[in-house]
Amino acid sequence: MEQKIKQDGIDIGGNIRRIRLEKGIGQTELIGMLDLKEIGMTREALVKIERGIQHITGTQLRGIRDCLETTYDELLK
């Protein structure tokens, strides 16, 4: 089972949401982009991650980074 990344002290979900909105990408669109990369995630899971109530896996974080064309630094600041 893949290690989950806790959002303690780092608002990963908030950063994902901010960057996603800055790029004009909807949640459903991002889920579709992740699906094309064979990274399984539901819209409900994305909502929970963005709200900071669900941990994110390394694979999910890497996929989101690639889909949003951003850096780990931006996601983890």
mmCIF file of the N, C-alpha and C atoms, coordinates in Angstrom:
data_MODEL
# 
_entry.id   MODEL 
# 
loop_
_atom_site.group_PDB 
_atom_site.id 
_atom_site.type_symbol 
_atom_site.label_atom_id 
_atom_site.label_alt_id 
_atom_site.label_comp_id 
_atom_site.label_asym_id 
_atom_site.label_entity_id 
_atom_site.label_seq_id 
_atom_site.pdbx_PDB_ins_code 
_atom_site.Cartn_x 
_atom_site.Cartn_y 
_atom_site.Cartn_z 
_atom_site.occupancy 
_atom_site.B_iso_or_equiv 
_atom_site.pdbx_formal_charge 
_atom_site.auth_seq_id 
_atom_site.auth_comp_id 
_atom_site.auth_asym_id 
_atom_site.auth_atom_id 
_atom_site.pdbx_PDB_model_num 
ATOM 1   N N  . MET A 1 1  ? 0.846   -1.187 0.000   1.00 0.00 ? 1  MET A N  1 
ATOM 2   C CA . MET A 1 1  ? 0.000   0.000  0.000   1.00 0.00 ? 1  MET A CA 1 
ATOM 3   C C  . MET A 1 1  ? 0.893   1.253  0.000   1.00 0.00 ? 1  MET A C  1 
ATOM 4   N N  . GLU A 1 2  ? 0.522   2.190  -0.824  1.00 0.00 ? 2  GLU A N  1 
ATOM 5   C CA . GLU A 1 2  ? 1.347   3.390  -0.984  1.00 0.00 ? 2  GLU A CA 1 
ATOM 6   C C  . GLU A 1 2  ? 1.236   4.318  0.229   1.00 0.00 ? 2  GLU A C  1 
ATOM 7   N N  . GLN A 1 3  ? 2.366   4.909  0.583   1.00 0.00 ? 3  GLN A N  1 
ATOM 8   C CA . GLN A 1 3  ? 2.433   5.849  1.700   1.00 0.00 ? 3  GLN A CA 1 
ATOM 9   C C  . GLN A 1 3  ? 1.593   7.089  1.406   1.00 0.00 ? 3  GLN A C  1 
ATOM 10  N N  . LYS A 1 4  ? 0.850   7.541  2.394   1.00 0.00 ? 4  LYS A N  1 
ATOM 11  C CA . LYS A 1 4  ? 0.068   8.766  2.237   1.00 0.00 ? 4  LYS A CA 1 
ATOM 12  C C  . LYS A 1 4  ? 0.824   9.929  2.865   1.00 0.00 ? 4  LYS A C  1 
ATOM 13  N N  . ILE A 1 5  ? 0.694   11.086 2.248   1.00 0.00 ? 5  ILE A N  1 
ATOM 14  C CA . ILE A 1 5  ? 1.391   12.280 2.713   1.00 0.00 ? 5  ILE A CA 1 
ATOM 15  C C  . ILE A 1 5  ? 0.434   13.101 3.569   1.00 0.00 ? 5  ILE A C  1 
ATOM 16  N N  . LYS A 1 6  ? 0.812   13.334 4.822   1.00 0.00 ? 6  LYS A N  1 
ATOM 17  C CA . LYS A 1 6  ? -0.022  14.146 5.713   1.00 0.00 ? 6  LYS A CA 1 
ATOM 18  C C  . LYS A 1 6  ? 0.144   15.620 5.364   1.00 0.00 ? 6  LYS A C  1 
ATOM 19  N N  . GLN A 1 7  ? -0.914  16.378 5.595   1.00 0.00 ? 7  GLN A N  1 
ATOM 20  C CA . GLN A 1 7  ? -0.885  17.800 5.279   1.00 0.00 ? 7  GLN A CA 1 
ATOM 21  C C  . GLN A 1 7  ? -0.640  18.641 6.538   1.00 0.00 ? 7  GLN A C  1 
ATOM 22  N N  . ASP A 1 8  ? 0.041   18.057 7.518   1.00 0.00 ? 8  ASP A N  1 
ATOM 23  C CA . ASP A 1 8  ? 0.324   18.773 8.759   1.00 0.00 ? 8  ASP A CA 1 
ATOM 24  C C  . ASP A 1 8  ? 1.251   19.958 8.502   1.00 0.00 ? 8  ASP A C  1 
ATOM 25  N N  . GLY A 1 9  ? 0.751   21.165 8.735   1.00 0.00 ? 9  GLY A N  1 
ATOM 26  C CA . GLY A 1 9  ? 1.571   22.360 8.591   1.00 0.00 ? 9  GLY A CA 1 
ATOM 27  C C  . GLY A 1 9  ? 1.775   22.821 7.164   1.00 0.00 ? 9  GLY A C  1 
ATOM 28  N N  . ILE A 1 10 ? 1.369   21.999 6.203   1.00 0.00 ? 10 ILE A N  1 
ATOM 29  C CA . ILE A 1 10 ? 1.486   22.357 4.786   1.00 0.00 ? 10 ILE A CA 1 
ATOM 30  C C  . ILE A 1 10 ? 0.102   22.216 4.170   1.00 0.00 ? 10 ILE A C  1 
ATOM 31  N N  . ASP A 1 11 ? -0.390  23.262 3.557   1.00 0.00 ? 11 ASP A N  1 
ATOM 32  C CA . ASP A 1 11 ? -1.723  23.231 2.963   1.00 0.00 ? 11 ASP A CA 1 
ATOM 33  C C  . ASP A 1 11 ? -1.648  22.742 1.513   1.00 0.00 ? 11 ASP A C  1 
ATOM 34  N N  . ILE A 1 12 ? -1.282  21.461 1.364   1.00 0.00 ? 12 ILE A N  1 
ATOM 35  C CA . ILE A 1 12 ? -1.140  20.892 0.023   1.00 0.00 ? 12 ILE A CA 1 
ATOM 36  C C  . ILE A 1 12 ? -2.456  21.023 -0.742  1.00 0.00 ? 12 ILE A C  1 
ATOM 37  N N  . GLY A 1 13 ? -3.551  20.653 -0.093  1.00 0.00 ? 13 GLY A N  1 
ATOM 38  C CA . GLY A 1 13 ? -4.855  20.716 -0.741  1.00 0.00 ? 13 GLY A CA 1 
ATOM 39  C C  . GLY A 1 13 ? -5.224  22.122 -1.169  1.00 0.00 ? 13 GLY A C  1 
ATOM 40  N N  . GLY A 1 14 ? -4.968  23.084 -0.302  1.00 0.00 ? 14 GLY A N  1 
ATOM 41  C CA . GLY A 1 14 ? -5.249  24.480 -0.630  1.00 0.00 ? 14 GLY A CA 1 
ATOM 42  C C  . GLY A 1 14 ? -4.394  24.963 -1.787  1.00 0.00 ? 14 GLY A C  1 
ATOM 43  N N  . ASN A 1 15 ? -3.132  24.506 -1.815  1.00 0.00 ? 15 ASN A N  1 
ATOM 44  C CA . ASN A 1 15 ? -2.241  24.875 -2.916  1.00 0.00 ? 15 ASN A CA 1 
ATOM 45  C C  . ASN A 1 15 ? -2.712  24.257 -4.227  1.00 0.00 ? 15 ASN A C  1 
ATOM 46  N N  . ILE A 1 16 ? -3.157  23.007 -4.171  1.00 0.00 ? 16 ILE A N  1 
ATOM 47  C CA . ILE A 1 16 ? -3.692  22.353 -5.370  1.00 0.00 ? 16 ILE A CA 1 
ATOM 48  C C  . ILE A 1 16 ? -4.882  23.154 -5.884  1.00 0.00 ? 16 ILE A C  1 
ATOM 49  N N  . ARG A 1 17 ? -5.791  23.497 -4.974  1.00 0.00 ? 17 ARG A N  1 
ATOM 50  C CA . ARG A 1 17 ? -6.995  24.232 -5.368  1.00 0.00 ? 17 ARG A CA 1 
ATOM 51  C C  . ARG A 1 17 ? -6.637  25.594 -5.976  1.00 0.00 ? 17 ARG A C  1 
ATOM 52  N N  . ARG A 1 18 ? -5.733  26.317 -5.325  1.00 0.00 ? 18 ARG A N  1 
ATOM 53  C CA . ARG A 1 18 ? -5.326  27.646 -5.802  1.00 0.00 ? 18 ARG A CA 1 
ATOM 54  C C  . ARG A 1 18 ? -4.732  27.567 -7.207  1.00 0.00 ? 18 ARG A C  1 
ATOM 55  N N  . ILE A 1 19 ? -3.798  26.651 -7.397  1.00 0.00 ? 19 ILE A N  1 
ATOM 56  C CA . ILE A 1 19 ? -3.143  26.516 -8.699  1.00 0.00 ? 19 ILE A CA 1 
ATOM 57  C C  . ILE A 1 19 ? -4.146  26.068 -9.761  1.00 0.00 ? 19 ILE A C  1 
ATOM 58  N N  . ARG A 1 20 ? -5.006  25.131 -9.391  1.00 0.00 ? 20 ARG A N  1 
ATOM 59  C CA . ARG A 1 20 ? -6.022  24.635 -10.325 1.00 0.00 ? 20 ARG A CA 1 
ATOM 60  C C  . ARG A 1 20 ? -6.923  25.776 -10.789 1.00 0.00 ? 20 ARG A C  1 
ATOM 61  N N  . LEU A 1 21 ? -7.373  26.603 -9.860  1.00 0.00 ? 21 LEU A N  1 
ATOM 62  C CA . LEU A 1 21 ? -8.249  27.720 -10.203 1.00 0.00 ? 21 LEU A CA 1 
ATOM 63  C C  . LEU A 1 21 ? -7.512  28.782 -11.014 1.00 0.00 ? 21 LEU A C  1 
ATOM 64  N N  . GLU A 1 22 ? -6.251  29.046 -10.665 1.00 0.00 ? 22 GLU A N  1 
ATOM 65  C CA . GLU A 1 22 ? -5.453  30.017 -11.425 1.00 0.00 ? 22 GLU A CA 1 
ATOM 66  C C  . GLU A 1 22 ? -5.330  29.601 -12.887 1.00 0.00 ? 22 GLU A C  1 
ATOM 67  N N  . LYS A 1 23 ? -5.304  28.293 -13.121 1.00 0.00 ? 23 LYS A N  1 
ATOM 68  C CA . LYS A 1 23 ? -5.161  27.782 -14.485 1.00 0.00 ? 23 LYS A CA 1 
ATOM 69  C C  . LYS A 1 23 ? -6.518  27.552 -15.156 1.00 0.00 ? 23 LYS A C  1 
ATOM 70  N N  . GLY A 1 24 ? -7.594  27.818 -14.428 1.00 0.00 ? 24 GLY A N  1 
ATOM 71  C CA . GLY A 1 24 ? -8.934  27.672 -15.003 1.00 0.00 ? 24 GLY A CA 1 
ATOM 72  C C  . GLY A 1 24 ? -9.336  26.227 -15.251 1.00 0.00 ? 24 GLY A C  1 
ATOM 73  N N  . ILE A 1 25 ? -8.843  25.325 -14.416 1.00 0.00 ? 25 ILE A N  1 
ATOM 74  C CA . ILE A 1 25 ? -9.147  23.903 -14.558 1.00 0.00 ? 25 ILE A CA 1 
ATOM 75  C C  . ILE A 1 25 ? -10.161 23.504 -13.487 1.00 0.00 ? 25 ILE A C  1 
ATOM 76  N N  . GLY A 1 26 ? -11.257 22.906 -13.903 1.00 0.00 ? 26 GLY A N  1 
ATOM 77  C CA . GLY A 1 26 ? -12.278 22.432 -12.970 1.00 0.00 ? 26 GLY A CA 1 
ATOM 78  C C  . GLY A 1 26 ? -11.865 21.110 -12.341 1.00 0.00 ? 26 GLY A C  1 
ATOM 79  N N  . GLN A 1 27 ? -12.540 20.753 -11.255 1.00 0.00 ? 27 GLN A N  1 
ATOM 80  C CA . GLN A 1 27 ? -12.223 19.495 -10.575 1.00 0.00 ? 27 GLN A CA 1 
ATOM 81  C C  . GLN A 1 27 ? -12.454 18.300 -11.489 1.00 0.00 ? 27 GLN A C  1 
ATOM 82  N N  . THR A 1 28 ? -13.572 18.296 -12.201 1.00 0.00 ? 28 THR A N  1 
ATOM 83  C CA . THR A 1 28 ? -13.889 17.185 -13.085 1.00 0.00 ? 28 THR A CA 1 
ATOM 84  C C  . THR A 1 28 ? -12.853 17.075 -14.205 1.00 0.00 ? 28 THR A C  1 
ATOM 85  N N  . GLU A 1 29 ? -12.417 18.216 -14.711 1.00 0.00 ? 29 GLU A N  1 
ATOM 86  C CA . GLU A 1 29 ? -11.395 18.229 -15.762 1.00 0.00 ? 29 GLU A CA 1 
ATOM 87  C C  . GLU A 1 29 ? -10.077 17.650 -15.238 1.00 0.00 ? 29 GLU A C  1 
ATOM 88  N N  . LEU A 1 30 ? -9.686  18.044 -14.022 1.00 0.00 ? 30 LEU A N  1 
ATOM 89  C CA . LEU A 1 30 ? -8.449  17.524 -13.439 1.00 0.00 ? 30 LEU A CA 1 
ATOM 90  C C  . LEU A 1 30 ? -8.547  16.016 -13.238 1.00 0.00 ? 30 LEU A C  1 
ATOM 91  N N  . ILE A 1 31 ? -9.687  15.530 -12.781 1.00 0.00 ? 31 ILE A N  1 
ATOM 92  C CA . ILE A 1 31 ? -9.875  14.089 -12.600 1.00 0.00 ? 31 ILE A CA 1 
ATOM 93  C C  . ILE A 1 31 ? -9.724  13.375 -13.940 1.00 0.00 ? 31 ILE A C  1 
ATOM 94  N N  . GLY A 1 32 ? -10.271 13.960 -15.001 1.00 0.00 ? 32 GLY A N  1 
ATOM 95  C CA . GLY A 1 32 ? -10.132 13.378 -16.334 1.00 0.00 ? 32 GLY A CA 1 
ATOM 96  C C  . GLY A 1 32 ? -8.688  13.333 -16.791 1.00 0.00 ? 32 GLY A C  1 
ATOM 97  N N  . MET A 1 33 ? -7.947  14.393 -16.500 1.00 0.00 ? 33 MET A N  1 
ATOM 98  C CA . MET A 1 33 ? -6.528  14.451 -16.862 1.00 0.00 ? 33 MET A CA 1 
ATOM 99  C C  . MET A 1 33 ? -5.741  13.372 -16.105 1.00 0.00 ? 33 MET A C  1 
ATOM 100 N N  . LEU A 1 34 ? -6.061  13.191 -14.822 1.00 0.00 ? 34 LEU A N  1 
ATOM 101 C CA . LEU A 1 34 ? -5.396  12.161 -14.015 1.00 0.00 ? 34 LEU A CA 1 
ATOM 102 C C  . LEU A 1 34 ? -5.733  10.775 -14.546 1.00 0.00 ? 34 LEU A C  1 
ATOM 103 N N  . ASP A 1 35 ? -6.986  10.588 -14.961 1.00 0.00 ? 35 ASP A N  1 
ATOM 104 C CA . ASP A 1 35 ? -7.425  9.304  -15.497 1.00 0.00 ? 35 ASP A CA 1 
ATOM 105 C C  . ASP A 1 35 ? -6.623  8.938  -16.747 1.00 0.00 ? 35 ASP A C  1 
ATOM 106 N N  . LEU A 1 36 ? -6.340  9.916  -17.584 1.00 0.00 ? 36 LEU A N  1 
ATOM 107 C CA . LEU A 1 36 ? -5.541  9.670  -18.787 1.00 0.00 ? 36 LEU A CA 1 
ATOM 108 C C  . LEU A 1 36 ? -4.125  9.212  -18.438 1.00 0.00 ? 36 LEU A C  1 
ATOM 109 N N  . LYS A 1 37 ? -3.657  9.605  -17.254 1.00 0.00 ? 37 LYS A N  1 
ATOM 110 C CA . LYS A 1 37 ? -2.325  9.190  -16.782 1.00 0.00 ? 37 LYS A CA 1 
ATOM 111 C C  . LYS A 1 37 ? -2.418  7.915  -15.944 1.00 0.00 ? 37 LYS A C  1 
ATOM 112 N N  . GLU A 1 38 ? -3.614  7.308  -15.956 1.00 0.00 ? 38 GLU A N  1 
ATOM 113 C CA . GLU A 1 38 ? -3.888  6.075  -15.208 1.00 0.00 ? 38 GLU A CA 1 
ATOM 114 C C  . GLU A 1 38 ? -3.662  6.240  -13.710 1.00 0.00 ? 38 GLU A C  1 
ATOM 115 N N  . ILE A 1 39 ? -4.035  7.431  -13.202 1.00 0.00 ? 39 ILE A N  1 
ATOM 116 C CA . ILE A 1 39 ? -3.987  7.692  -11.769 1.00 0.00 ? 39 ILE A CA 1 
ATOM 117 C C  . ILE A 1 39 ? -5.433  7.785  -11.302 1.00 0.00 ? 39 ILE A C  1 
ATOM 118 N N  . GLY A 1 40 ? -5.848  6.762  -10.578 1.00 0.00 ? 40 GLY A N  1 
ATOM 119 C CA . GLY A 1 40 ? -7.232  6.696  -10.141 1.00 0.00 ? 40 GLY A CA 1 
ATOM 120 C C  . GLY A 1 40 ? -7.522  7.643  -8.986  1.00 0.00 ? 40 GLY A C  1 
ATOM 121 N N  . MET A 1 41 ? -8.491  8.524  -9.205  1.00 0.00 ? 41 MET A N  1 
ATOM 122 C CA . MET A 1 41 ? -8.943  9.423  -8.147  1.00 0.00 ? 41 MET A CA 1 
ATOM 123 C C  . MET A 1 41 ? -10.359 9.861  -8.497  1.00 0.00 ? 41 MET A C  1 
ATOM 124 N N  . THR A 1 42 ? -11.211 9.868  -7.507  1.00 0.00 ? 42 THR A N  1 
ATOM 125 C CA . THR A 1 42 ? -12.574 10.350 -7.735  1.00 0.00 ? 42 THR A CA 1 
ATOM 126 C C  . THR A 1 42 ? -12.632 11.845 -7.444  1.00 0.00 ? 42 THR A C  1 
ATOM 127 N N  . ARG A 1 43 ? -13.676 12.477 -7.952  1.00 0.00 ? 43 ARG A N  1 
ATOM 128 C CA . ARG A 1 43 ? -13.867 13.900 -7.671  1.00 0.00 ? 43 ARG A CA 1 
ATOM 129 C C  . ARG A 1 43 ? -14.062 14.105 -6.167  1.00 0.00 ? 43 ARG A C  1 
ATOM 130 N N  . GLU A 1 44 ? -14.766 13.174 -5.536  1.00 0.00 ? 44 GLU A N  1 
ATOM 131 C CA . GLU A 1 44 ? -14.994 13.269 -4.084  1.00 0.00 ? 44 GLU A CA 1 
ATOM 132 C C  . GLU A 1 44 ? -13.672 13.236 -3.324  1.00 0.00 ? 44 GLU A C  1 
ATOM 133 N N  . ALA A 1 45 ? -12.749 12.387 -3.775  1.00 0.00 ? 45 ALA A N  1 
ATOM 134 C CA . ALA A 1 45 ? -11.432 12.326 -3.120  1.00 0.00 ? 45 ALA A CA 1 
ATOM 135 C C  . ALA A 1 45 ? -10.680 13.632 -3.317  1.00 0.00 ? 45 ALA A C  1 
ATOM 136 N N  . LEU A 1 46 ? -10.761 14.210 -4.518  1.00 0.00 ? 46 LEU A N  1 
ATOM 137 C CA . LEU A 1 46 ? -10.096 15.487 -4.780  1.00 0.00 ? 46 LEU A CA 1 
ATOM 138 C C  . LEU A 1 46 ? -10.656 16.583 -3.877  1.00 0.00 ? 46 LEU A C  1 
ATOM 139 N N  . VAL A 1 47 ? -11.968 16.608 -3.726  1.00 0.00 ? 47 VAL A N  1 
ATOM 140 C CA . VAL A 1 47 ? -12.605 17.599 -2.845  1.00 0.00 ? 47 VAL A CA 1 
ATOM 141 C C  . VAL A 1 47 ? -12.056 17.453 -1.425  1.00 0.00 ? 47 VAL A C  1 
ATOM 142 N N  . LYS A 1 48 ? -11.965 16.229 -0.932  1.00 0.00 ? 48 LYS A N  1 
ATOM 143 C CA . LYS A 1 48 ? -11.464 15.983 0.428   1.00 0.00 ? 48 LYS A CA 1 
ATOM 144 C C  . LYS A 1 48 ? -9.994  16.375 0.554   1.00 0.00 ? 48 LYS A C  1 
ATOM 145 N N  . ILE A 1 49 ? -9.204  16.086 -0.477  1.00 0.00 ? 49 ILE A N  1 
ATOM 146 C CA . ILE A 1 49 ? -7.783  16.467 -0.450  1.00 0.00 ? 49 ILE A CA 1 
ATOM 147 C C  . ILE A 1 49 ? -7.661  17.982 -0.428  1.00 0.00 ? 49 ILE A C  1 
ATOM 148 N N  . GLU A 1 50 ? -8.432  18.669 -1.288  1.00 0.00 ? 50 GLU A N  1 
ATOM 149 C CA . GLU A 1 50 ? -8.360  20.137 -1.333  1.00 0.00 ? 50 GLU A CA 1 
ATOM 150 C C  . GLU A 1 50 ? -8.802  20.764 -0.017  1.00 0.00 ? 50 GLU A C  1 
ATOM 151 N N  . ARG A 1 51 ? -9.696  20.120 0.692   1.00 0.00 ? 51 ARG A N  1 
ATOM 152 C CA . ARG A 1 51 ? -10.153 20.633 1.990   1.00 0.00 ? 51 ARG A CA 1 
ATOM 153 C C  . ARG A 1 51 ? -9.231  20.221 3.132   1.00 0.00 ? 51 ARG A C  1 
ATOM 154 N N  . GLY A 1 52 ? -8.268  19.363 2.840   1.00 0.00 ? 52 GLY A N  1 
ATOM 155 C CA . GLY A 1 52 ? -7.315  18.934 3.867   1.00 0.00 ? 52 GLY A CA 1 
ATOM 156 C C  . GLY A 1 52 ? -7.842  17.876 4.798   1.00 0.00 ? 52 GLY A C  1 
ATOM 157 N N  . ILE A 1 53 ? -8.911  17.165 4.394   1.00 0.00 ? 53 ILE A N  1 
ATOM 158 C CA . ILE A 1 53 ? -9.472  16.134 5.277   1.00 0.00 ? 53 ILE A CA 1 
ATOM 159 C C  . ILE A 1 53 ? -9.137  14.724 4.802   1.00 0.00 ? 53 ILE A C  1 
ATOM 160 N N  . GLN A 1 54 ? -8.393  14.619 3.704   1.00 0.00 ? 54 GLN A N  1 
ATOM 161 C CA . GLN A 1 54 ? -7.915  13.321 3.231   1.00 0.00 ? 54 GLN A CA 1 
ATOM 162 C C  . GLN A 1 54 ? -6.464  13.470 2.819   1.00 0.00 ? 54 GLN A C  1 
ATOM 163 N N  . HIS A 1 55 ? -5.662  12.481 3.183   1.00 0.00 ? 55 HIS A N  1 
ATOM 164 C CA . HIS A 1 55 ? -4.252  12.495 2.799   1.00 0.00 ? 55 HIS A CA 1 
ATOM 165 C C  . HIS A 1 55 ? -4.127  12.202 1.314   1.00 0.00 ? 55 HIS A C  1 
ATOM 166 N N  . ILE A 1 56 ? -3.030  12.626 0.729   1.00 0.00 ? 56 ILE A N  1 
ATOM 167 C CA . ILE A 1 56 ? -2.752  12.402 -0.684  1.00 0.00 ? 56 ILE A CA 1 
ATOM 168 C C  . ILE A 1 56 ? -1.575  11.440 -0.798  1.00 0.00 ? 56 ILE A C  1 
ATOM 169 N N  . THR A 1 57 ? -1.592  10.601 -1.821  1.00 0.00 ? 57 THR A N  1 
ATOM 170 C CA . THR A 1 57 ? -0.469  9.676  -2.020  1.00 0.00 ? 57 THR A CA 1 
ATOM 171 C C  . THR A 1 57 ? 0.582   10.352 -2.893  1.00 0.00 ? 57 THR A C  1 
ATOM 172 N N  . GLY A 1 58 ? 1.772   9.797  -2.862  1.00 0.00 ? 58 GLY A N  1 
ATOM 173 C CA . GLY A 1 58 ? 2.847   10.325 -3.695  1.00 0.00 ? 58 GLY A CA 1 
ATOM 174 C C  . GLY A 1 58 ? 2.504   10.263 -5.180  1.00 0.00 ? 58 GLY A C  1 
ATOM 175 N N  . THR A 1 59 ? 1.875   9.175  -5.599  1.00 0.00 ? 59 THR A N  1 
ATOM 176 C CA . THR A 1 59 ? 1.487   9.028  -7.003  1.00 0.00 ? 59 THR A CA 1 
ATOM 177 C C  . THR A 1 59 ? 0.464   10.085 -7.398  1.00 0.00 ? 59 THR A C  1 
ATOM 178 N N  . GLN A 1 60 ? -0.501  10.331 -6.521  1.00 0.00 ? 60 GLN A N  1 
ATOM 179 C CA . GLN A 1 60 ? -1.516  11.353 -6.798  1.00 0.00 ? 60 GLN A CA 1 
ATOM 180 C C  . GLN A 1 60 ? -0.871  12.732 -6.873  1.00 0.00 ? 60 GLN A C  1 
ATOM 181 N N  . LEU A 1 61 ? 0.026   13.021 -5.943  1.00 0.00 ? 61 LEU A N  1 
ATOM 182 C CA . LEU A 1 61 ? 0.694   14.328 -5.918  1.00 0.00 ? 61 LEU A CA 1 
ATOM 183 C C  . LEU A 1 61 ? 1.517   14.537 -7.194  1.00 0.00 ? 61 LEU A C  1 
ATOM 184 N N  . ARG A 1 62 ? 2.252   13.514 -7.602  1.00 0.00 ? 62 ARG A N  1 
ATOM 185 C CA . ARG A 1 62 ? 3.046   13.602 -8.827  1.00 0.00 ? 62 ARG A CA 1 
ATOM 186 C C  . ARG A 1 62 ? 2.133   13.819 -10.042 1.00 0.00 ? 62 ARG A C  1 
ATOM 187 N N  . GLY A 1 63 ? 1.026   13.095 -10.103 1.00 0.00 ? 63 GLY A N  1 
ATOM 188 C CA . GLY A 1 63 ? 0.087   13.242 -11.214 1.00 0.00 ? 63 GLY A CA 1 
ATOM 189 C C  . GLY A 1 63 ? -0.520  14.631 -11.268 1.00 0.00 ? 63 GLY A C  1 
ATOM 190 N N  . ILE A 1 64 ? -0.902  15.156 -10.116 1.00 0.00 ? 64 ILE A N  1 
ATOM 191 C CA . ILE A 1 64 ? -1.479  16.503 -10.051 1.00 0.00 ? 64 ILE A CA 1 
ATOM 192 C C  . ILE A 1 64 ? -0.429  17.535 -10.459 1.00 0.00 ? 64 ILE A C  1 
ATOM 193 N N  . ARG A 1 65 ? 0.791   17.344 -9.971  1.00 0.00 ? 65 ARG A N  1 
ATOM 194 C CA . ARG A 1 65 ? 1.885   18.255 -10.366 1.00 0.00 ? 65 ARG A CA 1 
ATOM 195 C C  . ARG A 1 65 ? 2.030   18.290 -11.880 1.00 0.00 ? 65 ARG A C  1 
ATOM 196 N N  . ASP A 1 66 ? 2.031   17.110 -12.502 1.00 0.00 ? 66 ASP A N  1 
ATOM 197 C CA . ASP A 1 66 ? 2.191   17.028 -13.958 1.00 0.00 ? 66 ASP A CA 1 
ATOM 198 C C  . ASP A 1 66 ? 0.994   17.643 -14.689 1.00 0.00 ? 66 ASP A C  1 
ATOM 199 N N  . CYS A 1 67 ? -0.217  17.338 -14.245 1.00 0.00 ? 67 CYS A N  1 
ATOM 200 C CA . CYS A 1 67 ? -1.427  17.852 -14.896 1.00 0.00 ? 67 CYS A CA 1 
ATOM 201 C C  . CYS A 1 67 ? -1.525  19.377 -14.780 1.00 0.00 ? 67 CYS A C  1 
ATOM 202 N N  . LEU A 1 68 ? -1.141  19.911 -13.631 1.00 0.00 ? 68 LEU A N  1 
ATOM 203 C CA . LEU A 1 68 ? -1.221  21.357 -13.427 1.00 0.00 ? 68 LEU A CA 1 
ATOM 204 C C  . LEU A 1 68 ? 0.026   22.075 -13.938 1.00 0.00 ? 68 LEU A C  1 
ATOM 205 N N  . GLU A 1 69 ? 0.987   21.302 -14.429 1.00 0.00 ? 69 GLU A N  1 
ATOM 206 C CA . GLU A 1 69 ? 2.246   21.857 -14.946 1.00 0.00 ? 69 GLU A CA 1 
ATOM 207 C C  . GLU A 1 69 ? 2.862   22.827 -13.939 1.00 0.00 ? 69 GLU A C  1 
ATOM 208 N N  . THR A 1 70 ? 3.046   22.306 -12.723 1.00 0.00 ? 70 THR A N  1 
ATOM 209 C CA . THR A 1 70 ? 3.620   23.112 -11.650 1.00 0.00 ? 70 THR A CA 1 
ATOM 210 C C  . THR A 1 70 ? 4.786   22.343 -11.024 1.00 0.00 ? 70 THR A C  1 
ATOM 211 N N  . THR A 1 71 ? 5.274   22.815 -9.903  1.00 0.00 ? 71 THR A N  1 
ATOM 212 C CA . THR A 1 71 ? 6.402   22.190 -9.242  1.00 0.00 ? 71 THR A CA 1 
ATOM 213 C C  . THR A 1 71 ? 5.993   21.680 -7.855  1.00 0.00 ? 71 THR A C  1 
ATOM 214 N N  . TYR A 1 72 ? 6.805   20.784 -7.325  1.00 0.00 ? 72 TYR A N  1 
ATOM 215 C CA . TYR A 1 72 ? 6.580   20.344 -5.948  1.00 0.00 ? 72 TYR A CA 1 
ATOM 216 C C  . TYR A 1 72 ? 6.696   21.530 -4.991  1.00 0.00 ? 72 TYR A C  1 
ATOM 217 N N  . ASP A 1 73 ? 7.628   22.444 -5.268  1.00 0.00 ? 73 ASP A N  1 
ATOM 218 C CA . ASP A 1 73 ? 7.802   23.617 -4.407  1.00 0.00 ? 73 ASP A CA 1 
ATOM 219 C C  . ASP A 1 73 ? 6.481   24.393 -4.286  1.00 0.00 ? 73 ASP A C  1 
ATOM 220 N N  . GLU A 1 74 ? 5.808   24.585 -5.415  1.00 0.00 ? 74 GLU A N  1 
ATOM 221 C CA . GLU A 1 74 ? 4.530   25.321 -5.388  1.00 0.00 ? 74 GLU A CA 1 
ATOM 222 C C  . GLU A 1 74 ? 3.459   24.547 -4.632  1.00 0.00 ? 74 GLU A C  1 
ATOM 223 N N  . LEU A 1 75 ? 3.443   23.233 -4.770  1.00 0.00 ? 75 LEU A N  1 
ATOM 224 C CA . LEU A 1 75 ? 2.428   22.421 -4.111  1.00 0.00 ? 75 LEU A CA 1 
ATOM 225 C C  . LEU A 1 75 ? 2.674   22.298 -2.619  1.00 0.00 ? 75 LEU A C  1 
ATOM 226 N N  . LEU A 1 76 ? 3.935   22.349 -2.205  1.00 0.00 ? 76 LEU A N  1 
ATOM 227 C CA . LEU A 1 76 ? 4.278   22.096 -0.803  1.00 0.00 ? 76 LEU A CA 1 
ATOM 228 C C  . LEU A 1 76 ? 4.593   23.349 0.014   1.00 0.00 ? 76 LEU A C  1 
ATOM 229 N N  . LYS A 1 77 ? 4.461   24.528 -0.581  1.00 0.00 ? 77 LYS A N  1 
ATOM 230 C CA . LYS A 1 77 ? 4.821   25.740 0.169   1.00 0.00 ? 77 LYS A CA 1 
ATOM 231 C C  . LYS A 1 77 ? 3.751   26.137 1.160   1.00 0.00 ? 77 LYS A C  1 
# 
